[in-house]
């Protein structure tokens, strides 16, 4: 009940829940609430983690500062963007070299 009053939360009507969360919900005799955040599949997602921490912070009244985690998320995103740019550039160079052998 209290969790539903917290901003930016909504109950999950339909979904498939796997792993520990699913096992606990299925086998436990006590009421369980799981908090999920949308994340990227291929790498850690500090923004999603900070969103969950914000919800838990509001729910439990812990006064947790998520600014360091958000800063880390921004730094990580920049690193990923740079790596993707470098990878794209290297791929273009490789394609140009391949084409030069055709003519």
SERO-4910 file (N, C-alpha, C, O; in steps of 0.05 Angstrom, whole numbers):
BEGIN
 pado doro    nc1    nc2    nc3   cac1   cac2   cac3    cc1    cc2    cc3    oc1    oc2    oc3
  Unk    A     16    -24      0      0      0      0     17     25      0     14     43    -17
  Unk    A     36     27     19     53     50     21     69     54     -4     74     77    -12
  Unk    A     79     33    -15     96     34    -39     80     46    -63     92     60    -79
  Unk    A     54     40    -65     39     50    -87     35     80    -85     27     93   -105
  Unk    A     39     92    -62     36    121    -59     62    136    -66     61    161    -69
  Unk    A     83    122    -70    109    134    -77    108    142   -107    100    126   -124
  Unk    A    117    166   -113    118    176   -140    135    157   -158    154    144   -149
  Unk    A    127    156   -183    142    141   -203    141    111   -199    159     97   -209
  Unk    A    123    101   -184    120     72   -182     92     64   -192     73     79   -189
  Unk    A     91     41   -204     65     31   -212     66      0   -211     87    -12   -215
  Unk    A     43    -12   -203     43    -41   -201     46    -54   -228     37    -44   -249
  Unk    A     59    -77   -228     63    -92   -253     39   -110   -256     35   -128   -239
  Unk    A     24   -106   -277     -1   -122   -281      5   -149   -292     -6   -170   -282
  Unk    A     22   -150   -312     29   -176   -325     58   -176   -332     69   -156   -341
  Unk    A     71   -198   -327     99   -201   -334    109   -228   -327     95   -244   -314
  Unk    A    133   -234   -336    146   -259   -328    169   -251   -310    186   -235   -318
  Unk    A    170   -262   -286    191   -256   -267    207   -281   -262    197   -302   -254
  Unk    A    233   -279   -268    251   -302   -265    271   -297   -242    271   -276   -230
  Unk    A    287   -317   -237    308   -314   -217    299   -315   -189    278   -326   -182
  Unk    A    315   -302   -172    310   -302   -143    283   -289   -137    268   -299   -120
  Unk    A    278   -266   -150    253   -252   -145    229   -270   -150    210   -271   -134
  Unk    A    229   -284   -173    207   -302   -180    204   -325   -160    182   -332   -153
  Unk    A    227   -336   -152    226   -359   -134    215   -350   -107    199   -364    -95
  Unk    A    224   -327    -97    214   -317    -71    184   -311    -73    169   -318    -54
  Unk    A    175   -299    -94    146   -293    -97    130   -319    -99    107   -320    -89
  Unk    A    140   -339   -112    126   -364   -116    125   -381    -91    104   -392    -85
  Unk    A    146   -382    -76    149   -401    -54    145   -390    -26    145   -405     -7
  Unk    A    143   -364    -24    142   -352      3    113   -350     13     95   -344     -2
  Unk    A    110   -354     39     84   -351     51     80   -323     61     58   -316     70
  Unk    A    101   -306     60     98   -279     69     95   -260     45    106   -266     24
  Unk    A     80   -239     49     77   -220     26    104   -208     18    120   -200     35
  Unk    A    109   -207     -8    134   -197    -19    128   -176    -39    110   -178    -56
  Unk    A    144   -155    -38    143   -134    -59    170   -133    -72    191   -132    -59
  Unk    A    170   -133    -98    195   -130   -113    195   -104   -128    174    -96   -139
  Unk    A    217    -90   -129    219    -65   -143    238    -70   -167    260    -79   -164
  Unk    A    228    -64   -191    243    -68   -215    248    -41   -229    232    -22   -226
  Unk    A    269    -40   -244    275    -16   -260    283    -26   -288    296    -47   -291
  Unk    A    276    -11   -308    284    -18   -335    314    -13   -338    324      8   -330
  Unk    A    328    -32   -349    357    -30   -351    366    -38   -379    351    -48   -395
  Unk    A    392    -33   -384    404    -42   -409    413    -70   -405    422    -78   -383
  Unk    A    410    -86   -425    417   -115   -423    447   -120   -423    456   -138   -409
  Unk    A    461   -104   -438    489   -110   -443    510    -99   -424    533   -108   -424
  Unk    A    501    -81   -406    521    -69   -388    507    -59   -363    483    -54   -363
  Unk    A    522    -55   -341    510    -46   -316    496    -19   -320    505     -3   -336
  Unk    A    475    -14   -305    459     10   -309    457     25   -283    439     19   -266
  Unk    A    475     44   -278    475     59   -253    451     77   -250    442     82   -228
  Unk    A    440     86   -272    416    103   -271    392     87   -260    377     96   -243
  Unk    A    389     62   -270    368     45   -260    372     39   -230    352     39   -215
  Unk    A    396     34   -223    402     29   -194    396     53   -177    384     50   -156
  Unk    A    402     77   -187    396    101   -171    366    105   -169    357    115   -149
  Unk    A    351     98   -190    322    101   -189    310     82   -167    292     90   -153
  Unk    A    320     58   -166    311     40   -145    319     50   -117    303     48    -98
  Unk    A    343     60   -115    352     70    -89    334     94    -80    328     96    -57
  Unk    A    327    111    -99    309    134    -93    282    124    -82    272    135    -63
  Unk    A    271    103    -95    246     92    -86    248     80    -58    232     85    -40
  Unk    A    269     64    -54    274     52    -27    279     74     -6    270     71     17
  Unk    A    293     94    -14    299    116      4    274    130     13    270    135     37
  Unk    A    256    135     -6    231    148      1    213    129     19    200    138     38
  Unk    A    213    104     11    197     84     26    207     80     54    191     78     73
  Unk    A    233     78     57    245     72     84    254     96     99    261     94    123
  Unk    A    255    119     86    263    144     99    292    143    107    299    151    130
  Unk    A    310    135     89    338    131     96    355    156     91    377    158    102
  Unk    A    346    174     74    361    198     66    388    190     53    409    199     62
  Unk    A    387    174     32    410    165     18    416    185     -5    398    193    -19
  Unk    A    442    192     -8    450    210    -29    458    193    -54    477    178    -53
  Unk    A    442    196    -75    448    181   -100    465    197   -119    471    187   -141
  Unk    A    473    221   -112    489    237   -131    515    223   -140    521    225   -164
  Unk    A    530    210   -122    554    196   -131    548    174   -152    563    170   -171
  Unk    A    526    160   -148    518    139   -167    510    151   -194    516    140   -215
  Unk    A    495    173   -193    487    187   -218    512    197   -233    513    196   -257
  Unk    A    531    208   -218    556    217   -230    571    194   -243    581    197   -266
  Unk    A    572    172   -229    584    148   -241    570    139   -266    582    131   -285
  Unk    A    543    141   -266    527    133   -289    535    150   -313    538    140   -335
  Unk    A    537    177   -309    544    195   -331    572    189   -342    576    189   -366
  Unk    A    591    184   -323    618    178   -332    619    152   -348    633    150   -368
  Unk    A    604    132   -339    603    107   -353    591    110   -381    601     98   -400
  Unk    A    569    125   -382    556    130   -408    575    144   -428    576    136   -451
  Unk    A    591    163   -418    610    176   -435    632    157   -445    639    158   -468
  Unk    A    641    139   -427    661    119   -436    649    101   -457    663     94   -477
  Unk    A    624     92   -453    612     74   -473    608     89   -499    614     77   -521
  Unk    A    600    114   -499    597    130   -524    624    132   -538    625    129   -563
  Unk    A    645    138   -523    672    140   -536    681    113   -548    692    113   -570
  Unk    A    676     92   -534    683     65   -544    667     59   -570    679     49   -589
  Unk    A    641     66   -570    625     61   -594    634     78   -617    635     69   -640
  Unk    A    642    103   -612    652    120   -633    678    109   -645    681    108   -669
  Unk    A    696    100   -627    721     89   -636    717     64   -652    730     59   -672
  Unk    A    698     48   -643    692     23   -657    680     29   -685    687     15   -704
  Unk    A    663     48   -686    651     56   -712    672     67   -731    672     60   -754
  Unk    A    690     83   -720    712     95   -736    730     73   -747    738     73   -770
  Unk    A    737     54   -729    755     32   -737    741     15   -758    754      5   -777
  Unk    A    715     11   -756    700     -5   -775    700      9   -803    702     -4   -823
  Unk    A    697     35   -803    697     50   -828    724     49   -842    726     45   -866
  Unk    A    745     51   -826    772     49   -837    777     21   -849    788     18   -870
  Unk    A    768      1   -835    771    -26   -844    756    -30   -871    766    -43   -889
  Unk    A    731    -19   -872    715    -21   -897    729     -7   -920    729    -17   -943
  Unk    A    741     17   -915    755     32   -936    779     16   -946    784     15   -970
  Unk    A    794      3   -928    817    -13   -936    808    -37   -953    821    -44   -973
  Unk    A    786    -49   -946    775    -71   -961    768    -62   -990    773    -76  -1009
  Unk    A    755    -39   -992    746    -29  -1018    770    -21  -1035    768    -24  -1060
  Unk    A    792    -12  -1024    815     -4  -1040    827    -28  -1055    840    -24  -1076
  Unk    A    822    -52  -1046    833    -75  -1060    815    -83  -1083    824    -99  -1100
  Unk    A    791    -73  -1084    773    -81  -1105    779    -67  -1132    774    -78  -1153
  Unk    A    790    -43  -1131    794    -27  -1155    821    -30  -1166    828    -19  -1186
***
